[in-house]
Amino acid sequence: MKWFVDGYNVIRRDADLRGRESESLEAGRTALLAAVAAAARRTGDQFTVVFDGARRDASPPVTGQVQIVFSRPPETADDVLRALVAKAGAGSVVASSDRAVCDAARRAGAVAVSAEDFVAALRGGGEREDDESGDDRAQKRGGNPRRLSRDERDARRVLARLGGRRGAG
């Protein structure tokens, strides 16, 4: 499975990663990349982590199953993510809480997961703790009201894979 991660979006949606980023941008990136690399080793999946701006540090990018991409101005990380997922299409996953990025991913046939759920799954917890049973979801017309939407089922399935719990969803 191919994962595309909105780097700074994920970092800024998690208190621990945000704390590391407050030390330095490099510390925040390093903390995220360490967690992603561990998930790549555990699952065998390929990860591309996209950040805004040019690389300014001297450390080499993570190799193997984790690729790091920096956008080049005037292009943004969101632009790069939309292009990558359009090319990869179905079977890929985008981790971002940016609505435009997630909408583009779904249009391309990819699964979109929130940054918060992605970090929770990286830590082995599946979906984040504050998720309820879905009672606060907007009701859609037709179908079984107790059944999750296809997008929600797909997101739970890939998050369970990432968190090490296969067969969920």
MILOPA-14180 format. One record per residue (C-alpha): residue number from 1; residue in one letter; x, y, z. Coordinates in Angstrom, 3 decimals. Layout:
(site NUM; a; (X; Y; Z))
...
//
This chain:
(site 1; m; (0.000; 0.000; 0.000))
(site 2; k; (1.215; 3.508; -0.809))
(site 3; w; (0.764; 6.256; 1.775))
(site 4; f; (1.075; 9.999; 1.103))
(site 5; v; (1.521; 12.059; 4.265))
(site 6; d; (0.952; 15.817; 4.593))
(site 7; g; (4.014; 16.322; 6.820))
(site 8; y; (3.480; 19.656; 8.547))
(site 9; n; (-0.292; 19.138; 8.675))
(site 10; v; (0.239; 15.910; 10.632))
(site 11; i; (2.896; 17.450; 12.899))
(site 12; r; (0.687; 20.423; 13.777))
(site 13; r; (-2.331; 18.244; 14.599))
(site 14; d; (-0.528; 16.301; 17.344))
(site 15; a; (0.619; 17.774; 20.672))
(site 16; d; (3.767; 15.629; 20.969))
(site 17; l; (4.932; 16.300; 17.416))
(site 18; r; (4.042; 19.983; 17.753))
(site 19; g; (6.170; 20.125; 20.904))
(site 20; r; (9.115; 18.655; 19.024))
(site 21; e; (8.569; 21.133; 16.189))
(site 22; s; (8.683; 23.999; 18.710))
(site 23; e; (12.303; 22.963; 19.373))
(site 24; s; (13.047; 23.170; 15.641))
(site 25; l; (11.425; 22.294; 12.331))
(site 26; e; (14.021; 19.557; 11.921))
(site 27; a; (13.142; 18.032; 15.324))
(site 28; g; (9.462; 17.918; 14.367))
(site 29; r; (10.221; 16.330; 11.000))
(site 30; t; (12.613; 13.829; 12.570))
(site 31; a; (10.022; 12.728; 15.152))
(site 32; l; (7.361; 12.222; 12.472))
(site 33; l; (9.757; 10.414; 10.141))
(site 34; a; (10.885; 8.063; 12.924))
(site 35; a; (7.270; 7.034; 13.566))
(site 36; v; (6.582; 6.638; 9.838))
(site 37; a; (9.759; 4.564; 9.349))
(site 38; a; (8.688; 2.236; 12.189))
(site 39; a; (5.274; 1.794; 10.543))
(site 40; a; (6.935; 1.100; 7.184))
(site 41; r; (9.077; -1.634; 8.748))
(site 42; r; (6.053; -3.131; 10.513))
(site 43; t; (3.692; -3.116; 7.513))
(site 44; g; (5.966; -3.244; 4.477))
(site 45; d; (4.036; -0.268; 3.044))
(site 46; q; (5.609; 2.587; 1.070))
(site 47; f; (5.352; 6.110; 2.523))
(site 48; t; (5.930; 9.485; 0.874))
(site 49; v; (6.020; 12.380; 3.345))
(site 50; v; (5.577; 15.801; 1.745))
(site 51; f; (6.718; 19.049; 3.379))
(site 52; d; (6.433; 22.671; 2.273))
(site 53; g; (9.629; 24.478; 1.319))
(site 54; a; (13.158; 23.549; 0.394))
(site 55; r; (15.246; 21.161; 2.461))
(site 56; r; (17.647; 23.221; 4.584))
(site 57; d; (19.416; 20.630; 6.699))
(site 58; a; (22.368; 18.453; 5.803))
(site 59; s; (20.953; 15.127; 7.014))
(site 60; p; (20.145; 12.639; 4.281))
(site 61; p; (16.503; 11.783; 3.676))
(site 62; v; (15.110; 8.540; 5.061))
(site 63; t; (15.632; 5.796; 2.502))
(site 64; g; (13.954; 2.533; 1.621))
(site 65; q; (10.225; 2.495; 2.184))
(site 66; v; (10.034; 6.159; 3.241))
(site 67; q; (10.570; 8.945; 0.737))
(site 68; i; (10.691; 12.631; 1.660))
(site 69; v; (9.552; 15.287; -0.795))
(site 70; f; (9.878; 19.045; -0.308))
(site 71; s; (7.715; 21.312; -2.441))
(site 72; r; (9.429; 23.988; -4.485))
(site 73; p; (7.902; 27.470; -4.358))
(site 74; p; (5.493; 28.587; -5.658))
(site 75; e; (4.200; 25.020; -5.386))
(site 76; t; (2.855; 23.950; -1.973))
(site 77; a; (2.905; 20.568; -0.265))
(site 78; d; (-0.840; 20.382; -0.932))
(site 79; d; (-0.209; 20.808; -4.676))
(site 80; v; (2.414; 18.049; -4.589))
(site 81; l; (0.118; 15.724; -2.622))
(site 82; r; (-2.773; 16.252; -5.039))
(site 83; a; (-0.502; 15.471; -8.009))
(site 84; l; (1.017; 12.378; -6.363))
(site 85; v; (-2.324; 10.898; -5.362))
(site 86; a; (-3.840; 11.646; -8.782))
(site 87; k; (-1.008; 9.628; -10.311))
(site 88; a; (-1.209; 6.774; -7.755))
(site 89; g; (-5.011; 6.629; -7.638))
(site 90; a; (-6.901; 3.721; -6.119))
(site 91; g; (-5.069; 1.649; -3.555))
(site 92; s; (-3.252; 4.623; -2.079))
(site 93; v; (-3.916; 6.472; 1.171))
(site 94; v; (-3.564; 10.162; 2.030))
(site 95; a; (-3.030; 11.294; 5.629))
(site 96; s; (-4.092; 14.928; 5.994))
(site 97; s; (-6.719; 17.025; 7.719))
(site 98; d; (-6.759; 19.469; 4.806))
(site 99; r; (-10.203; 19.169; 3.233))
(site 100; a; (-9.052; 20.030; -0.303))
(site 101; v; (-6.314; 17.382; -0.176))
(site 102; c; (-8.716; 14.746; 1.172))
(site 103; d; (-11.377; 15.601; -1.417))
(site 104; a; (-8.806; 15.317; -4.224))
(site 105; a; (-7.675; 11.961; -2.826))
(site 106; r; (-11.216; 10.587; -2.786))
(site 107; r; (-11.833; 11.828; -6.338))
(site 108; a; (-8.714; 9.913; -7.419))
(site 109; g; (-10.026; 6.733; -5.766))
(site 110; a; (-7.655; 6.896; -2.789))
(site 111; v; (-8.582; 6.579; 0.871))
(site 112; a; (-8.273; 9.748; 2.966))
(site 113; v; (-7.595; 9.628; 6.713))
(site 114; s; (-7.330; 12.533; 9.121))
(site 115; a; (-3.959; 13.580; 10.491))
(site 116; e; (-5.198; 12.858; 14.025))
(site 117; d; (-6.299; 9.319; 13.170))
(site 118; f; (-3.041; 8.709; 11.291))
(site 119; v; (-0.929; 9.666; 14.333))
(site 120; a; (-3.109; 7.534; 16.627))
(site 121; a; (-2.634; 4.562; 14.291))
(site 122; l; (1.131; 5.160; 14.127))
(site 123; r; (1.130; 4.796; 17.895))
(site 124; g; (-0.775; 1.525; 17.618))
(site 125; g; (-4.105; 2.864; 18.758))
(site 126; g; (-6.150; 2.684; 15.560))
(site 127; e; (-8.499; 5.640; 15.594))
(site 128; r; (-7.977; 8.460; 18.051))
(site 129; e; (-9.467; 8.122; 21.500))
(site 130; d; (-11.934; 11.002; 21.255))
(site 131; d; (-13.857; 9.368; 18.413))
(site 132; e; (-17.311; 8.373; 19.563))
(site 133; s; (-19.479; 5.680; 18.066))
(site 134; g; (-20.310; 7.980; 15.172))
(site 135; d; (-23.408; 9.541; 16.732))
(site 136; d; (-22.274; 13.044; 15.791))
(site 137; r; (-21.947; 12.196; 12.084))
(site 138; a; (-24.208; 14.010; 9.682))
(site 139; q; (-27.006; 11.670; 8.679))
(site 140; k; (-27.101; 10.714; 5.025))
(site 141; r; (-30.273; 9.831; 3.205))
(site 142; g; (-31.018; 6.183; 2.481))
(site 143; g; (-29.261; 3.032; 3.498))
(site 144; n; (-28.689; 1.571; 6.917))
(site 145; p; (-28.225; 4.455; 9.392))
(site 146; r; (-26.030; 2.255; 11.606))
(site 147; r; (-23.634; 1.333; 8.823))
(site 148; l; (-20.582; 3.515; 8.270))
(site 149; s; (-20.116; 5.129; 4.882))
(site 150; r; (-17.751; 3.465; 2.431))
(site 151; d; (-15.176; 6.236; 3.018))
(site 152; e; (-15.353; 5.675; 6.785))
(site 153; r; (-15.063; 1.876; 6.427))
(site 154; d; (-12.067; 2.258; 4.094))
(site 155; a; (-10.385; 4.675; 6.513))
(site 156; r; (-10.891; 2.304; 9.456))
(site 157; r; (-9.508; -0.600; 7.417))
(site 158; v; (-6.263; 1.174; 6.476))
(site 159; l; (-5.827; 2.625; 9.967))
(site 160; a; (-6.218; -0.844; 11.486))
(site 161; r; (-3.527; -2.108; 9.108))
(site 162; l; (-1.219; 0.717; 10.117))
(site 163; g; (-1.906; 0.211; 13.813))
(site 164; g; (-1.098; -3.471; 13.579))
(site 165; r; (-4.665; -4.732; 13.998))
(site 166; r; (-5.564; -6.594; 10.827))
(site 167; g; (-9.090; -7.564; 9.960))
(site 168; a; (-10.826; -4.551; 11.483))
(site 169; g; (-13.527; -2.763; 9.551))
//
